[in-house]
Amino acid sequence: MSTKQGQRIALFFTGRRHAGENFAQVLARRAAGLPPPIQMADGLSWNFAKLPKTLQVIIGNCNAHSRRRFVEVVSNFPEECRYVLESLAEVYGYEAQAEERGLSAEERLRFHQEHSGPVMKRLHAWMLAQFAEKRVEPNSGLGSAMTYYLKHWERLTLFLRQAGAPLDNNLVERALKKAILHRKNSLFYKTENGAEVGDLFMSFIHTCELNDVNPFAYLVELQKHAEEAARNPSAWMPWNYREALARAGIGTGI
């Protein structure tokens, strides 16, 4: 998933490569001179490929994944998990406020630093104290959840240091549901090339949905205006293809 300049783009890949390797291929196509992008994912190592110096990224980890670890053990450690979950709920509350106010990336960063920063600082100190004072068994479910959080703390709190850094990877989690729905169709791919074609259409369709565009109408217009789209593809994206049609004096009818 990519979020930039108000648009959202979904790219689906089917094959033998790990997510990090697919991402490296996408990065290799970026225009030279652009600043490093922010990569948000869970902490699994295969999400992060080794990249040459020319393809560096700013890495953040997903707070939703880390939060889920506490949700899974809340019945066994209700008081401790409640403290963690309420702390994270407060941070997400500030995120909702920033979105409601329409804050810019820099304004959102300062807002989180002022309001979420103290919350996360207290949470970090509390977790360290649980281990230092032997209030939690490291091998328990709670200890494992806290160890994971502390291990990835720098990347989990990227939103307090980097403008535009998201709190979590939930946008991608929702996109993955599309792939799950698509799984039965994928069983009938006979070749990797066939799978690539399927991924292409998955990417088109979900990108349209993310930008409130009718996928069928969009794909029909691409077929009708294939030559124009090939000459100037940036003018025929899901979020602006209607403008290209308007300039040509053509209506979509949908």
C-alpha positions in Angstrom: 0.0 0.0 0.0 1.2 3.5 -0.8 -0.3 6.7 0.6 1.0 9.9 -1.0 -0.5 13.3 -2.0 -4.0 12.3 -1.0 -4.1 9.1 -3.1 -3.9 5.5 -2.0 -2.3 2.8 -4.2 -2.5 -1.0 -3.6 0.0 -3.4 -5.2 -0.6 -7.1 -5.0 2.2 -9.7 -5.6 1.9 -13.5 -6.0 5.0 -15.6 -6.1 7.9 -17.2 -4.3 9.4 -13.9 -3.0 9.1 -12.5 0.5 7.3 -9.2 1.1 10.6 -7.4 1.5 11.9 -8.7 -1.8 8.8 -7.5 -3.6 9.1 -4.1 -1.9 12.7 -3.8 -3.0 11.6 -4.3 -6.6 9.1 -1.5 -6.2 11.7 0.8 -4.7 14.1 0.1 -7.6 11.6 1.9 -9.9 11.4 5.1 -7.8 12.7 8.3 -9.4 16.2 9.2 -8.4 16.6 12.0 -5.9 13.4 11.4 -3.9 13.7 11.3 -0.1 13.6 7.9 1.6 10.0 6.6 2.0 8.5 5.4 5.3 8.0 1.7 5.4 5.4 0.5 7.9 5.1 -3.3 8.6 5.0 -5.7 11.5 8.3 -6.9 13.0 8.8 -10.0 10.8 12.2 -10.1 9.3 11.1 -11.1 5.8 9.2 -7.8 5.5 12.5 -6.0 5.3 14.9 -6.8 2.4 18.6 -5.8 2.4 18.7 -2.8 0.2 21.6 -0.9 -1.4 22.5 2.5 -0.1 20.6 4.1 -3.0 17.4 2.5 -1.8 17.2 3.3 1.9 13.9 3.5 3.8 12.7 4.8 7.1 11.3 1.8 9.0 8.4 1.9 11.4 6.6 -1.0 13.2 2.9 -1.6 13.6 1.4 -0.7 16.9 -1.8 -2.7 16.1 0.3 -5.9 15.8 2.0 -5.2 19.2 -1.3 -4.3 20.8 -2.9 -7.6 19.6 -0.4 -9.5 21.7 -1.8 -7.9 24.9 -5.4 -8.5 23.7 -4.6 -12.2 23.4 -3.5 -12.5 27.0 -5.9 -10.1 28.7 -8.0 -12.8 30.3 -4.9 -14.0 32.2 -3.4 -10.6 33.1 -6.4 -8.2 33.2 -5.0 -5.4 35.2 -1.6 -5.2 33.4 -3.2 -5.5 30.0 -5.8 -2.9 30.8 -3.0 -0.4 31.6 -1.3 -1.1 28.2 -4.5 -1.1 26.2 -5.8 2.1 27.8 -2.5 3.9 27.2 -2.6 2.9 23.5 -6.2 3.9 23.3 -5.3 7.3 24.5 -2.6 7.6 21.8 -5.1 6.5 19.1 -7.6 9.1 20.5 -5.0 11.8 19.8 -4.5 10.3 16.3 -8.2 10.6 15.7 -8.2 14.2 16.9 -5.3 15.0 14.5 -7.2 13.6 11.6 -10.4 15.4 12.5 -8.5 18.7 12.6 -6.9 18.0 9.3 -3.4 18.6 10.6 -0.5 18.6 8.2 2.2 16.0 8.7 4.4 18.4 10.6 1.5 19.7 12.7 0.5 16.1 13.5 4.1 15.3 14.6 4.1 18.2 17.0 0.7 17.3 18.3 1.7 13.7 19.0 5.0 14.8 20.6 3.0 17.1 23.0 0.2 14.7 23.8 1.2 11.1 22.9 4.9 11.5 23.9 4.2 11.6 27.7 1.8 8.6 27.4 4.4 6.5 25.6 7.2 7.6 28.0 5.1 6.4 31.0 4.2 3.1 29.2 7.9 2.5 28.5 9.0 3.2 32.0 6.2 1.0 33.4 7.2 -2.0 31.2 10.8 -1.7 32.3 9.7 -1.5 35.9 7.7 -4.7 35.6 10.8 -6.6 34.6 13.2 -4.8 37.0 10.9 -5.4 40.0 10.2 -9.0 38.9 6.5 -8.4 38.7 6.2 -10.4 35.5 7.7 -13.7 34.3 9.6 -13.1 31.1 8.4 -16.4 29.6 4.7 -15.7 30.4 2.3 -14.4 27.8 2.4 -11.0 29.3 6.2 -11.1 29.5 6.4 -12.1 25.9 4.1 -9.3 24.8 6.1 -6.7 26.7 9.4 -8.0 25.5 8.3 -7.7 21.9 7.1 -4.2 22.5 10.4 -3.1 24.2 12.5 -4.8 21.5 10.7 -2.8 18.7 10.2 0.4 20.7 12.2 2.7 18.5 10.3 1.6 15.4 6.9 1.5 17.2 7.4 5.1 18.3 8.5 6.4 14.9 5.4 8.6 14.8 6.9 10.7 17.6 10.0 11.5 15.5 9.1 11.3 11.8 6.5 13.5 10.2 3.9 11.4 8.3 4.8 8.1 10.0 1.6 6.1 10.6 0.7 4.4 13.9 0.0 1.0 12.3 -0.2 -1.1 9.3 -4.0 -1.6 9.3 -4.4 -0.2 5.8 -2.5 -3.2 4.5 -4.3 -5.6 6.8 -7.6 -4.6 5.2 -6.1 -4.9 1.7 -4.9 -8.5 2.6 -8.6 -9.4 3.0 -9.0 -8.9 -0.7 -6.3 -11.4 -1.4 -8.0 -13.9 0.9 -11.3 -13.5 -1.0 -9.2 -13.9 -4.2 -7.5 -17.1 -3.0 -9.9 -19.6 -4.7 -9.4 -17.9 -8.0 -5.7 -17.9 -7.6 -5.7 -21.8 -7.4 -6.4 -21.8 -11.1 -3.3 -19.9 -12.2 -1.3 -22.3 -14.3 1.8 -20.1 -14.6 3.5 -17.3 -12.7 2.7 -15.0 -15.6 -1.0 -15.8 -15.1 -0.6 -14.9 -11.4 1.0 -11.6 -12.4 -1.9 -10.7 -14.6 -4.3 -11.5 -11.7 -2.2 -9.4 -9.4 -2.4 -6.5 -11.9 -6.2 -6.6 -11.9 -6.3 -7.0 -8.1 -4.1 -3.9 -7.9 -6.3 -1.9 -10.3 -9.5 -2.9 -8.6 -8.5 -2.3 -5.0 -6.8 1.0 -5.9 -10.1 2.1 -7.5 -12.0 1.2 -4.4 -9.5 3.1 -2.2 -10.1 6.2 -4.2 -13.9 5.9 -4.4 -13.9 5.0 -8.1 -16.0 2.3 -9.9 -13.4 -0.3 -11.0 -15.5 -1.6 -13.9 -16.1 1.9 -15.3 -12.4 2.7 -14.9 -11.2 -0.5 -16.7 -13.7 0.0 -19.5 -12.4 3.6 -20.1 -8.8 2.3 -20.1 -9.7 -0.2 -22.8 -11.5 2.5 -24.9 -8.5 4.9 -24.6 -5.6 2.5 -24.4 -3.4 4.6 -26.8 -3.9 7.8 -24.9 -3.3 6.1 -21.6 -0.1 4.6 -22.9 1.2 8.0 -24.1 0.4 9.7 -20.8 -0.3 7.1 -18.0 -0.1 9.7 -15.2 -3.2 11.4 -16.6 -5.2 8.1 -16.5 -4.9 7.1 -12.9 -8.1 6.1 -11.0 -8.2 9.4 -9.2 -7.8 11.7 -12.3 -9.0 9.7 -15.4 -12.3 11.5 -15.4 -10.4 14.8 -15.9 -8.7 13.3 -18.9 -12.1 12.3 -20.3 -13.5 15.7 -19.6 -10.6 17.4 -21.5 -11.4 15.1 -24.5 -15.1 16.0 -24.2 -16.1 12.5 -23.2 -18.4 11.5 -20.3 -18.1 8.2 -18.3 -21.8 7.7 -18.0 -21.1 6.3 -14.4 
